[in-house]
Amino acid sequence: MIRDEGDRSLCGSVRVLLEWNTLLVQPFREDLDAVECEKKLLAPEIPEGRCQSEEVALSCMYQWSHSGESGTIEILFPYRRTDVLTFTPWLAPIVWEGTFNLDILNEQFRKRNATVGLTVFAIKKYVVFLQRFLETAETHFMIGHRVNYYIFTDRPEAIPNITVKEGREIIPLRVRNYPRWQEISMRRMEMINHYLQQRFIHEVAFLVCVDVDMRFSDHIGVEILSELTGTIHPGFFAAGRQAFTYERRSISEAYIPPEEGDFYYAGGFFGGTVPEVYKLTKKCHEAIMVDKNKSVEAIWQEESHLNKYFVYHKPTKILSPEYLWFSERYTPHFLKKKRFIAIPKNSYAMRN
């Protein structure tokens, strides 16, 4: 897919064509000083906070190639994929295997001397998933970095006794349960927001919020961290907007008009910096309570409100379905890794 971004007043007449990861700048004037144009394009014209940010700049390089009487400037990404979408229209990276250099990212993250928080809800019968969740997290999640596992549960005595690596800690947080699983689901935003104010802000720099009925099966590391991170729902990766199960009833605060929306995001994996996750959970909780006062419940509870938030507060990084997959058996051609996989279960039995 090639998008023609139109003529630009940069170094004379220049047309910029964006083909996923490769920016091709084609000068129309034969006497154009290509090297000078390259300098102007790659240095002052790069917007602050975009290509000059660590996560993009560290993985970018460029080269000049000349053929015939006209030249082509290419900004190349050595860690790139051409079979999938790797950037959003607002220039947020979409993370896939083959799009990042983990050694560089780890080196940069260690300089921050930061701790990552991982929240999970194990309420009622869902405590049975904690053993595998924590054991696989210790094998695959943020290896080499400090992690606080925040376990929201009504049964802290049922948390398995697992030895974690140095710099990592399991922290039980007692919360109440609710009769309906939908209510538990919707209250997650409230509970996370409460502890963000009371505790997390003093203990971690980033917060990652995931479902407990999952297992880690491959590396998940600092490549997922950003100001605000969302994950593409695996059931809607190849679907068009009309197929997204957004809340379509205008009476709900989660309502998204038919002509709006970019991706359908999974409620089971989101995160970001503590201030950004605080704003997200606060906004979603407030919207949920407005609905509750009107006796309205969004079609997919807090996931519907999360999607509404991401429509108007764009994630700065998006995780591909590698980071939330639903099946051990099914592997589409574009999926190089299955990093976080749902555990088969009888949902009705678990929720009742």
C-alpha positions as CSV (number, residue, x, y, z in Angstrom):
1,M,0.0,0.0,0.0
2,I,1.4,3.4,-1.1
3,R,0.0,6.7,0.2
4,D,0.8,9.8,-1.9
5,E,1.2,12.5,0.7
6,G,1.2,15.2,-1.9
7,D,3.7,17.9,-3.0
8,R,5.8,19.4,-0.3
9,S,7.7,22.7,-0.3
10,L,10.9,21.1,0.8
11,C,14.1,21.4,-1.3
12,G,12.1,22.5,-4.3
13,S,9.4,20.2,-5.6
14,V,9.5,17.0,-3.6
15,R,6.9,14.2,-3.5
16,V,6.8,12.1,-0.4
17,L,5.5,8.6,-0.8
18,L,5.0,6.5,2.3
19,E,5.1,2.8,1.8
20,W,4.6,1.4,5.3
21,N,8.1,1.6,6.7
22,T,10.0,3.2,3.8
23,L,9.9,6.9,3.0
24,L,10.8,7.6,-0.6
25,V,11.6,11.2,-1.5
26,Q,11.8,11.7,-5.2
27,P,13.2,15.0,-6.4
28,F,11.7,16.3,-9.7
29,R,14.5,18.7,-10.5
30,E,17.6,17.1,-12.1
31,D,19.8,19.9,-10.7
32,L,18.6,19.3,-7.1
33,D,21.5,19.0,-4.5
34,A,20.5,15.6,-3.2
35,V,22.8,15.5,-0.3
36,E,21.7,19.0,0.9
37,C,18.1,17.9,0.5
38,E,18.8,14.8,2.5
39,K,20.3,16.8,5.4
40,K,17.3,19.2,5.4
41,L,14.8,16.3,5.3
42,L,16.4,14.1,8.0
43,A,17.5,16.7,10.5
44,P,15.3,19.9,11.1
45,E,12.2,18.6,9.4
46,I,11.7,15.7,11.8
47,P,9.1,16.7,14.4
48,E,10.0,16.8,18.0
49,G,8.8,13.7,19.8
50,R,8.5,11.5,16.7
51,C,11.5,10.2,14.9
52,Q,13.7,11.9,17.5
53,S,12.3,9.8,20.2
54,E,14.5,7.0,21.6
55,E,12.3,4.1,20.5
56,V,12.2,5.2,16.9
57,A,15.6,6.8,16.4
58,L,17.5,3.8,17.8
59,S,15.9,1.5,15.2
60,C,16.1,3.8,12.2
61,M,18.9,4.3,9.6
62,Y,19.0,5.8,6.2
63,Q,21.0,5.4,3.0
64,W,21.4,7.4,-0.2
65,S,21.1,5.6,-3.5
66,H,21.5,7.2,-6.9
67,S,20.3,5.8,-10.2
68,G,20.4,7.5,-13.5
69,E,19.7,11.3,-13.6
70,S,17.4,11.2,-10.6
71,G,18.0,10.0,-7.1
72,T,15.9,8.4,-4.4
73,I,16.4,9.0,-0.7
74,E,15.3,6.0,1.5
75,I,14.9,6.1,5.2
76,L,15.1,2.4,6.0
77,F,14.2,0.5,9.1
78,P,16.5,-2.5,9.5
79,Y,14.0,-4.1,11.9
80,R,11.0,-4.1,9.6
81,R,8.1,-6.2,8.3
82,T,6.5,-5.7,4.9
83,D,3.7,-8.3,5.3
84,V,1.9,-6.5,8.1
85,L,1.0,-2.9,9.1
86,T,3.7,-1.6,11.4
87,F,2.7,2.0,11.9
88,T,-0.6,3.7,12.5
89,P,-1.7,6.9,10.6
90,W,-0.7,8.9,13.6
91,L,2.8,7.3,13.5
92,A,2.5,5.0,16.5
93,P,4.5,1.8,16.0
94,I,2.7,-1.5,15.9
95,V,5.0,-4.1,17.5
96,W,5.6,-7.4,15.8
97,E,8.4,-9.9,15.9
98,G,11.1,-8.5,13.5
99,T,10.4,-4.8,14.2
100,F,12.7,-4.1,17.1
101,N,16.2,-4.7,18.5
102,L,15.7,-6.0,22.0
103,D,19.4,-5.6,23.0
104,I,19.2,-1.8,22.2
105,L,15.9,-1.4,24.0
106,N,17.1,-3.3,27.1
107,E,20.2,-1.2,27.3
108,Q,18.3,2.0,27.1
109,F,15.7,0.9,29.6
110,R,18.3,-0.1,32.2
111,K,19.6,3.4,32.2
112,R,16.2,4.5,33.5
113,N,16.5,2.2,36.6
114,A,12.7,1.7,36.5
115,T,10.3,-0.9,37.8
116,V,7.4,-2.2,35.8
117,G,4.1,-3.1,37.5
118,L,1.9,-5.9,36.2
119,T,-1.7,-6.0,37.4
120,V,-3.9,-9.0,37.3
121,F,-7.3,-9.8,38.8
122,A,-7.8,-13.3,40.4
123,I,-11.2,-13.1,42.0
124,K,-13.4,-16.0,43.0
125,K,-12.5,-19.1,41.0
126,Y,-10.0,-17.3,38.8
127,V,-7.3,-17.8,41.5
128,V,-6.8,-21.3,39.8
129,F,-5.0,-19.5,37.0
130,L,-2.4,-17.8,39.1
131,Q,0.1,-20.6,39.4
132,R,0.7,-21.0,35.6
133,F,0.4,-17.2,35.1
134,L,3.1,-16.4,37.5
135,E,5.4,-19.3,36.6
136,T,5.3,-18.4,32.9
137,A,5.7,-14.7,33.7
138,E,8.9,-15.5,35.5
139,T,10.1,-17.2,32.4
140,H,9.1,-14.7,29.8
141,F,8.0,-11.3,31.2
142,M,10.4,-8.4,31.5
143,I,13.4,-10.8,32.0
144,G,16.3,-8.9,33.6
145,H,14.2,-6.1,34.9
146,R,12.4,-5.3,38.1
147,V,8.8,-6.2,38.3
148,N,6.0,-5.8,40.9
149,Y,3.2,-8.4,40.4
150,Y,0.1,-6.7,41.8
151,I,-2.5,-9.5,42.4
152,F,-6.0,-8.1,42.9
153,T,-7.9,-10.8,44.7
154,D,-10.6,-11.6,47.3
155,R,-8.6,-14.6,48.4
156,P,-5.0,-13.6,49.1
157,E,-4.4,-16.8,51.0
158,A,-4.9,-18.8,47.8
159,I,-2.0,-17.0,46.0
160,P,0.5,-19.8,45.2
161,N,3.9,-19.7,47.0
162,I,6.2,-19.0,44.0
163,T,9.8,-18.0,44.3
164,V,10.5,-15.1,42.0
165,K,13.8,-13.7,40.8
166,E,15.7,-10.9,42.5
167,G,14.2,-7.5,42.0
168,R,10.7,-9.0,41.5
169,E,7.9,-9.2,44.0
170,I,4.4,-10.6,44.3
171,I,2.1,-8.1,46.1
172,P,-1.4,-9.2,47.0
173,L,-4.1,-6.5,47.0
174,R,-7.3,-7.5,48.7
175,V,-10.5,-6.4,47.0
176,R,-14.1,-7.3,47.3
177,N,-15.9,-9.5,44.9
178,Y,-19.3,-8.9,43.3
179,P,-22.1,-11.3,42.5
180,R,-22.0,-10.7,38.7
181,W,-18.9,-11.3,36.7
182,Q,-19.8,-8.3,34.5
183,E,-19.7,-6.1,37.6
184,I,-16.3,-7.5,38.5
185,S,-15.1,-6.7,35.0
186,M,-16.3,-3.1,35.1
187,R,-14.9,-2.5,38.6
188,R,-11.4,-3.2,37.4
189,M,-10.9,0.3,36.2
190,E,-12.0,1.7,39.5
191,M,-9.7,-0.6,41.5
192,I,-6.6,0.1,39.3
193,N,-7.3,3.8,39.5
194,H,-7.6,3.7,43.3
195,Y,-4.2,1.9,43.7
196,L,-2.6,4.1,41.1
197,Q,-3.2,7.1,43.4
198,Q,-2.5,5.3,46.7
199,R,0.5,3.1,45.8
200,F,1.6,2.5,42.2
201,I,2.7,6.1,41.6
202,H,5.3,5.6,44.3
203,E,6.6,2.2,43.2
204,V,6.6,1.8,39.4
205,A,7.2,3.9,36.3
206,F,5.1,1.8,33.9
207,L,1.9,-0.3,34.6
208,V,0.8,-3.2,32.4
209,C,-2.7,-4.5,32.9
210,V,-3.6,-8.0,31.7
211,D,-6.0,-10.9,32.2
212,V,-5.1,-13.8,34.5
213,D,-6.6,-16.7,32.5
214,M,-3.6,-16.6,30.2
215,R,0.0,-17.9,30.0
216,F,3.2,-16.4,28.8
217,S,4.7,-18.5,26.1
218,D,7.4,-16.3,24.6
219,H,9.4,-13.1,25.3
220,I,7.4,-10.0,26.4
221,G,9.8,-7.2,27.3
222,V,10.4,-3.5,27.3
223,E,9.4,-3.3,23.6
224,I,5.8,-3.0,24.9
225,L,6.4,0.0,27.0
226,S,5.3,3.5,26.0
227,E,3.3,6.4,27.3
228,L,0.0,4.7,26.3
229,T,-0.1,1.1,25.0
230,G,-3.1,-0.7,23.5
231,T,-3.3,-4.2,22.0
232,I,-5.1,-5.2,18.8
233,H,-7.8,-7.8,19.6
234,P,-6.9,-11.0,17.8
235,G,-10.5,-11.5,16.7
236,F,-10.5,-8.2,14.8
237,F,-7.1,-7.8,13.3
238,A,-8.2,-8.4,9.8
239,A,-11.7,-6.9,10.2
240,G,-13.0,-3.6,9.0
241,R,-14.5,-0.9,11.2
242,Q,-18.0,-2.0,10.4
243,A,-17.3,-5.4,12.1
244,F,-15.9,-4.0,15.3
245,T,-18.1,-4.7,18.3
246,Y,-18.0,-1.1,19.6
247,E,-20.8,0.1,21.8
248,R,-23.3,1.4,19.2
249,R,-26.1,2.6,21.5
250,S,-25.9,6.4,21.9
251,I,-27.3,6.2,25.4
252,S,-24.1,4.7,26.7
253,E,-21.0,6.7,27.5
254,A,-19.0,4.1,25.6
255,Y,-20.8,4.9,22.3
256,I,-18.6,5.2,19.2
257,P,-20.2,6.6,16.0
258,P,-20.1,4.3,13.0
259,E,-17.7,6.5,11.1
260,E,-15.1,6.6,13.9
261,G,-12.5,4.2,15.3
262,D,-9.2,2.9,14.1
263,F,-8.7,-0.6,15.6
264,Y,-10.6,-2.8,18.0
265,Y,-8.5,-3.1,21.2
266,A,-8.5,-5.9,23.7
267,G,-9.4,-5.2,27.3
268,G,-7.1,-7.9,28.4
269,F,-3.8,-6.1,27.7
270,F,-3.2,-2.4,28.0
271,G,-0.8,-0.1,29.9
272,G,1.6,2.8,29.8
273,T,3.2,5.3,32.2
274,V,1.6,5.7,35.6
275,P,0.1,9.2,34.8
276,E,-1.3,8.0,31.5
277,V,-2.9,4.8,32.9
278,Y,-4.3,6.9,35.8
279,K,-6.0,9.2,33.2
280,L,-7.3,6.2,31.3
281,T,-8.7,4.3,34.2
282,K,-10.2,7.5,35.7
283,K,-12.0,8.4,32.5
284,C,-13.3,4.9,32.0
285,H,-14.5,4.4,35.6
286,E,-16.3,7.8,35.5
287,A,-18.0,6.8,32.2
288,I,-19.0,3.4,33.6
289,M,-20.6,5.0,36.7
290,V,-22.5,7.5,34.5
291,D,-23.9,4.5,32.6
292,K,-24.6,2.6,35.8
293,N,-26.7,5.6,37.1
294,K,-28.7,5.3,33.9
295,S,-29.1,1.5,34.3
296,V,-27.0,1.0,31.2
297,E,-24.2,-1.5,30.7
298,A,-21.9,-1.3,27.7
299,I,-21.9,-4.3,25.4
300,W,-18.4,-5.5,26.5
301,Q,-18.2,-3.8,29.9
302,E,-14.8,-2.1,30.5
303,E,-13.5,-3.1,27.1
304,S,-16.1,-1.0,25.4
305,H,-15.1,2.0,27.5
306,L,-11.4,1.3,26.8
307,N,-12.1,1.4,23.1
308,K,-13.9,4.7,23.4
309,Y,-11.0,6.1,25.3
310,F,-8.5,5.0,22.6
311,V,-10.6,6.5,19.8
312,Y,-10.0,10.0,21.3
313,H,-6.7,9.4,23.1
314,K,-4.6,7.6,20.6
315,P,-2.1,5.0,21.9
316,T,1.5,5.9,21.4
317,K,2.3,2.2,20.8
318,I,0.2,-0.7,19.7
319,L,0.9,-4.3,20.3
320,S,0.1,-6.8,17.5
321,P,-2.0,-10.0,18.2
322,E,1.3,-11.7,19.1
323,Y,0.8,-10.2,22.5
324,L,-2.7,-11.6,23.0
325,W,-3.6,-14.7,21.1
326,F,-6.6,-17.0,21.6
327,S,-5.5,-20.4,20.3
328,E,-2.7,-22.9,20.6
329,R,-3.6,-24.6,17.4
330,Y,-4.4,-21.8,14.9
331,T,-1.4,-19.9,13.5
332,P,-2.0,-17.5,10.6
333,H,1.0,-16.9,8.3
334,F,1.6,-13.4,9.7
335,L,2.0,-14.6,13.3
336,K,5.7,-15.3,14.0
337,K,5.3,-15.5,17.7
338,K,2.5,-16.4,20.2
339,R,3.7,-14.5,23.3
340,F,0.6,-14.5,25.6
341,I,-2.0,-17.2,25.0
342,A,-5.5,-17.7,26.5
343,I,-6.0,-20.9,28.6
344,P,-8.9,-23.0,27.5
345,K,-11.7,-23.0,30.1
346,N,-15.4,-23.3,30.6
347,S,-16.3,-19.7,31.0
348,Y,-19.8,-20.4,32.3
349,A,-18.5,-22.6,35.1
350,M,-15.8,-20.2,36.0
351,R,-18.1,-17.2,36.2
352,N,-20.9,-18.8,38.2
